[in-house]
Amino acid sequence: MMEQLKAKMRAEGSVIDTHVLKVDTFLNHQVDPIFMLSMAEEWKRRLGDEKITKIVTLESSGIAPALILAQLYGVEMIFARKKKSITMDDSIYTADVYSYTKKLSHTITISKSFLTEQDHVLIIDDFLANGEAALGLCDVIEQSGATIAAIGIVIEKSFQPGRQKLLEKNYRVESLARIASLNNGEITFIEEKT
């Protein structure tokens, strides 16, 4: 799976600058559902016997891989909203998250009725860069008393501090592809054994 993802990134991805990779042909605009299934199967393989009762992501780019993974686990998928809906009451967990690529902050929300102290949560997101989205999701989940089993990332930009921030807080991070650099318009990967 890792090699498939790397090949797809090289063939279909566009390096915008040394910090931005565009992968909208298969992940965060147009979605390749067969490829999403392959990624979900890889996360499930890596997590082994880890107990998972909920999958949580942030709208919108994490929804496709999270939903397919939730189907594999036979559990519900929750996406944190970036804007509070008029149908939501004040019974919500919230956290502030800054988006580097969009250059703005959101207050993310999840209804308190969706998470309990008994839940073991797997967080899924499309990218890990500075770690703001993942840390915001962790904050919201921890407000509920639920346990964070792991954080699954499709593409990690390892040259940015997100992974280190998460590891310092003792979160398990499972990234399907880790980028060492986006210099000179090329994607260079960190080679790992899985």
GUVO-607068 format. One line per field, with one value per residue: y, x, z of N, C-alpha, C in turn; residue number from 1. Coordinates in steps of 0.2 Angstrom, whole numbers. Layout:
<recs>
n_c2	Y/...
n_c1	X/...
n_c3	Z/...
ca_c2	Y/...
ca_c1	X/...
ca_c3	Z/...
c_c2	Y/...
c_c1	X/...
c_c3	Z/...
num	NUM/...
</recs>
This chain:
<recs>
n_c2	-6/6/9/10/22/31/31/35/48/54/52/59/70/87/98/112/122/123/118/114/102/96/86/83/75/62/62/74/82/76/59/43/29/15/16/22/12/3/10/11/-3/-5/3/-3/-16/-12/-8/-19/-28/-18/-10/-2/10/21/31/46/62/77/89/93/84/73/64/54/44/41/36/25/17/16/8/-4/-7/-8/2/18/34/50/66/81/97/112/123/128/121/127/118/112/111/119/109/103/98/108/115/126/127/130/132/130/129/135/147/152/151/139/135/120/108/94/85/82/70/60/55/45/41/28/25/21/29/31/43/50/58/68/75/78/91/104/100/105/102/89/90/98/89/79/86/89/76/71/79/73/62/50/38/40/30/29/39/41/45/50/57/63/77/76/85/96/101/93/79/77/85/78/65/69/71/58/51/38/38/34/35/34/38/46/62/68/80/93/99/108/105/92/76/69/55/48/33/19/4/-6
n_c1	4/9/19/10/3/14/18/6/5/17/14/1/1/4/17/16/23/37/31/18/8/-2/-15/-28/-33/-36/-39/-43/-52/-57/-62/-55/-62/-59/-45/-46/-51/-40/-31/-38/-38/-25/-22/-30/-23/-11/-15/-19/-25/-30/-43/-56/-69/-75/-73/-65/-64/-60/-70/-67/-59/-55/-65/-69/-58/-60/-73/-74/-65/-72/-82/-75/-72/-84/-90/-96/-93/-88/-88/-79/-87/-83/-90/-103/-118/-135/-144/-138/-136/-130/-124/-110/-93/-79/-65/-51/-44/-31/-28/-15/-15/-26/-26/-33/-43/-53/-67/-69/-82/-90/-104/-109/-116/-111/-99/-92/-85/-82/-78/-66/-55/-51/-42/-43/-35/-32/-19/-4/4/8/2/-10/-23/-25/-21/-32/-43/-39/-40/-54/-59/-53/-60/-72/-69/-65/-54/-40/-35/-26/-19/-22/-14/-15/-5/10/19/34/44/39/33/22/21/31/25/14/19/26/16/12/4/-1/5/1/6/3/11/26/33/49/54/49/56/63/52/50/45/51/53/52/59/52/50/36
n_c3	0/4/-6/-17/-14/-13/-27/-33/-28/-34/-47/-49/-40/-36/-33/-25/-18/-7/5/2/-5/-18/-20/-26/-35/-31/-17/-9/-16/-28/-26/-25/-23/-22/-20/-8/0/0/8/20/23/25/37/46/46/52/64/70/84/90/100/93/94/88/74/71/62/53/45/28/21/27/28/18/18/32/33/25/32/45/40/38/51/57/64/70/61/65/60/64/65/56/57/67/67/64/70/80/98/113/118/116/112/110/100/95/79/68/51/40/26/22/29/40/55/64/74/80/81/90/94/111/113/105/109/122/138/137/124/111/101/85/76/60/46/32/29/39/45/53/64/70/67/71/84/89/86/95/107/108/108/120/129/131/138/132/125/115/103/92/79/62/48/31/22/28/31/36/38/44/60/66/68/78/89/92/95/107/116/118/108/97/81/64/49/32/21/22/20/16/10/0/-9/-24/-32/-31/-24/-10/0/16/20/27/38/39
ca_c2	0/12/10/12/29/35/31/39/55/56/53/63/76/93/102/119/125/118/116/112/97/96/79/83/70/56/62/79/85/70/54/37/25/9/17/23/5/0/14/9/-9/-4/6/-9/-21/-9/-7/-26/-30/-12/-9/4/10/26/35/54/66/84/90/88/80/66/60/48/38/39/33/18/13/15/2/-10/-9/-9/7/25/39/56/72/87/102/118/128/126/121/129/112/110/115/121/102/102/99/113/117/130/124/135/129/133/130/140/153/154/147/137/132/114/105/88/84/78/64/56/52/43/38/21/25/21/33/32/49/50/65/68/78/80/96/107/96/109/99/83/92/100/83/76/90/88/69/71/83/68/56/45/36/40/24/31/45/39/51/48/60/67/81/75/91/101/99/90/72/78/87/72/60/72/70/51/48/34/41/29/39/30/41/52/66/71/86/95/104/108/103/85/73/65/51/44/26/16/-3/-6
ca_c1	0/14/22/5/2/19/17/0/7/22/10/-5/2/8/21/15/29/41/27/11/7/-9/-17/-35/-36/-38/-40/-46/-57/-60/-60/-54/-65/-55/-39/-48/-52/-34/-28/-41/-36/-18/-22/-33/-18/-6/-18/-20/-31/-32/-50/-59/-77/-77/-68/-66/-61/-62/-73/-70/-55/-54/-72/-69/-55/-63/-80/-72/-62/-77/-86/-71/-72/-91/-92/-98/-88/-90/-84/-80/-89/-79/-95/-108/-125/-141/-147/-134/-137/-124/-121/-105/-86/-76/-58/-49/-39/-28/-27/-10/-16/-32/-24/-38/-45/-60/-69/-72/-87/-93/-110/-108/-120/-108/-93/-92/-79/-81/-75/-59/-56/-46/-43/-41/-35/-28/-12/-1/10/10/-2/-15/-30/-24/-21/-38/-47/-37/-43/-61/-60/-52/-65/-77/-66/-64/-47/-37/-31/-21/-20/-20/-13/-13/1/13/25/38/49/35/33/16/22/34/21/9/23/28/10/12/-1/2/4/1/6/4/17/30/37/55/54/46/61/64/47/50/43/56/50/56/58/51/48/30
ca_c3	0/4/-13/-21/-12/-16/-34/-35/-26/-39/-54/-49/-36/-39/-28/-26/-15/-2/10/-1/-10/-21/-22/-27/-40/-28/-10/-6/-20/-32/-22/-28/-17/-22/-17/-1/3/1/13/26/25/28/44/50/47/56/71/73/88/94/101/90/94/84/70/71/57/53/39/24/17/30/28/13/21/38/32/23/38/49/38/39/58/59/69/67/59/67/58/68/60/56/59/71/63/68/73/86/104/116/121/111/113/105/100/90/75/63/45/37/19/21/32/44/61/64/80/78/86/90/99/116/113/100/112/129/141/135/117/110/95/79/72/53/43/25/30/45/44/60/69/73/66/75/91/90/87/102/113/108/111/127/133/132/142/127/124/108/101/87/74/56/43/24/20/33/29/41/39/48/67/68/71/85/94/94/99/113/120/118/104/92/74/59/43/26/18/26/15/19/8/-7/-13/-31/-36/-31/-17/-7/5/22/19/34/38/42
c_c2	6/14/13/20/33/36/35/47/58/57/58/70/81/97/109/124/120/116/114/107/96/89/78/78/64/56/68/84/80/64/47/32/18/10/19/17/2/3/11/2/-9/-2/0/-14/-18/-9/-14/-26/-24/-11/-2/4/16/29/42/57/73/85/94/83/73/62/54/43/36/35/25/14/12/9/-4/-12/-10/-4/14/29/45/61/78/93/108/124/125/127/124/124/109/114/117/114/100/102/104/113/121/127/129/130/133/134/135/147/156/149/145/135/126/111/98/88/80/71/59/52/51/41/31/20/25/23/32/38/48/57/64/70/79/85/99/104/99/105/93/84/94/94/80/80/89/81/68/74/78/62/50/44/37/34/25/37/42/45/48/51/64/71/81/81/97/97/95/83/73/80/82/67/63/71/62/48/44/37/35/33/34/32/46/55/69/78/87/100/103/105/95/82/68/61/49/37/23/8/-3/-13
c_c1	4/17/17/4/8/19/12/2/12/18/5/-4/5/11/20/20/32/37/20/11/0/-10/-25/-38/-38/-40/-44/-50/-61/-58/-60/-56/-61/-48/-40/-48/-45/-30/-31/-39/-29/-18/-25/-27/-13/-9/-19/-26/-33/-40/-52/-66/-79/-71/-70/-62/-63/-65/-68/-66/-54/-60/-71/-65/-58/-69/-78/-69/-67/-81/-82/-72/-79/-93/-94/-92/-91/-85/-85/-82/-84/-84/-101/-115/-130/-145/-144/-135/-130/-121/-116/-98/-83/-68/-56/-44/-37/-26/-21/-12/-22/-31/-30/-40/-52/-61/-72/-77/-89/-98/-108/-111/-117/-102/-94/-86/-77/-78/-68/-58/-50/-47/-40/-40/-30/-21/-10/5/12/6/-8/-22/-30/-25/-28/-43/-45/-40/-50/-63/-59/-57/-71/-75/-64/-56/-45/-33/-25/-23/-18/-20/-12/-6/4/19/29/43/45/34/27/17/26/30/16/13/25/22/8/6/3/0/5/0/7/10/20/34/43/56/50/50/62/59/46/48/48/53/55/54/58/49/41/28
c_c3	0/-2/-17/-20/-14/-23/-36/-33/-32/-45/-54/-45/-39/-33/-30/-24/-10/4/8/-6/-12/-23/-22/-32/-37/-20/-7/-11/-24/-27/-26/-23/-17/-18/-9/3/5/7/20/28/28/35/48/51/52/64/74/77/92/94/98/91/90/80/69/66/57/46/35/21/20/30/24/16/28/38/30/28/43/47/39/47/61/64/66/66/61/63/62/63/61/58/62/67/67/72/79/92/107/119/116/114/108/106/95/86/69/57/41/29/17/24/36/50/61/72/78/83/85/96/104/116/108/103/119/131/139/128/117/102/91/76/65/50/37/26/37/43/51/65/72/72/71/82/93/91/94/108/113/111/118/132/135/137/138/127/117/107/97/83/67/51/36/22/26/30/35/43/43/55/70/71/78/90/96/98/106/118/120/114/99/85/69/52/37/22/21/21/19/17/1/-10/-20/-35/-35/-24/-15/-1/10/21/26/32/41/44
num	1/2/3/4/5/6/7/8/9/10/11/12/13/14/15/16/17/18/19/20/21/22/23/24/25/26/27/28/29/30/31/32/33/34/35/36/37/38/39/40/41/42/43/44/45/46/47/48/49/50/51/52/53/54/55/56/57/58/59/60/61/62/63/64/65/66/67/68/69/70/71/72/73/74/75/76/77/78/79/80/81/82/83/84/85/86/87/88/89/90/91/92/93/94/95/96/97/98/99/100/101/102/103/104/105/106/107/108/109/110/111/112/113/114/115/116/117/118/119/120/121/122/123/124/125/126/127/128/129/130/131/132/133/134/135/136/137/138/139/140/141/142/143/144/145/146/147/148/149/150/151/152/153/154/155/156/157/158/159/160/161/162/163/164/165/166/167/168/169/170/171/172/173/174/175/176/177/178/179/180/181/182/183/184/185/186/187/188/189/190/191/192/193/194
</recs>
